[in-house]
C-alpha cells in the first residue's frame, strides 16, 4: 500500500539499511475473533505500509456475532506495555480504540500527554453491550481525557450522537457539523462520522461518511447500503487513517484514502464463522478472480459495527 517506500528501498546503495516505516501505536482491546481490536489494527496498519505497536488494554470475550464479556487489564500494566516500547521506538501516530475501563482511559491519557505533537485518531465503538454502571464512567472519562488529545474522533453516526449529544431531542438527526461542534467543545479538532443515512432513491439506499470540523463538512464518501452486518469496520477505518497520518498525508486526502481502503476491504469481506462479515485488509494482495467467477463480493452494510467494539 506504500509504493514510495519500495521505490526508496530500490534506490539504496548495496549494504545500506532502509529506513523503517512509520510506526503507529494502537491502544485497543484484544479480540480473539481477529475482526477488530489490536488484531484488526495490526492487520490494517501493516496493510497500509506502516509498522504497528499494539498495546492491549482489555481482553474481550466474543465471537463474530456477539460480545459476551470483557476483562480489563491493570492500568499499570497498560502503561508499562506502552512505555517500554516508546523508550525505544519513535511513534508517528496514535490510534485509540476500546480501553476497557475509566482507569485505563486515565492511564492511556497520561501516556498521550507526553506526545502532544503526534496525531491521535480516536475510535468510539458502540458500547451498548456494557452495563450502564461501567459504560457511563468510561464515557465520561473518555470525554474528559481522550477527546482533548484527539486530532480526529471516528465513529458511527448514532454512536457519536449518543456519546457527544446524549440529550439530543430533535426529530431530525444531528449533522456531522453539529457533532463536530460538540467534540470541539471538548478539544477534538475533527470528527469522521460514518453511517449517515441518506434519503433513498428508489430501491437504492446510500450511507454517507463525512469528515467535519466545527466550521462545517470538509470531505467524505458515499457507500451503498447492504442488508448484512460487518464487525471490525470502525477499527479498520480508524487504523487506516492513523497509518496515513503517520506517513505524513494531509488530513482530507488521508480520509479519502482511508475510506477507499475500507470500502475495498468490505467489498472483499469474508465470513469466517457463523456471525458477521470481517473486512479483508489484504484485498490488494489477492489474485484476480478467474473470468466467469462470481466472486464473494460485499456481504454487509454501512461501516457500522453492529456487534463490536
ABEGO torsion letter per residue (X at the ends): XBAAAAAAAAABBBGBBBBBBBBBBBBBBBBAAGABEAAAAAAAAAAAGBBBBBBBABBBBBBAABBABBBBBBAAAAAAAAAAAAAABBBABBBBBBAGBAAAAAAAAAAAAABAABBBBBBBBBAAABBAAAAAAAAAAAAAAAAAABABBBEBAAAAAAAABAABABABBBBAAAAAAAAAAAGBABBBBBGBBBBBBEABBBBBBBBBBAAEBABEBBBBBBBBBBBGAAAAAAAAAAAAAAAGBBAAAAAAAAAAAAAAAAAABBBABABBBBBBAAAAABBBBBBGBAEAEBBBBBBBBAABX
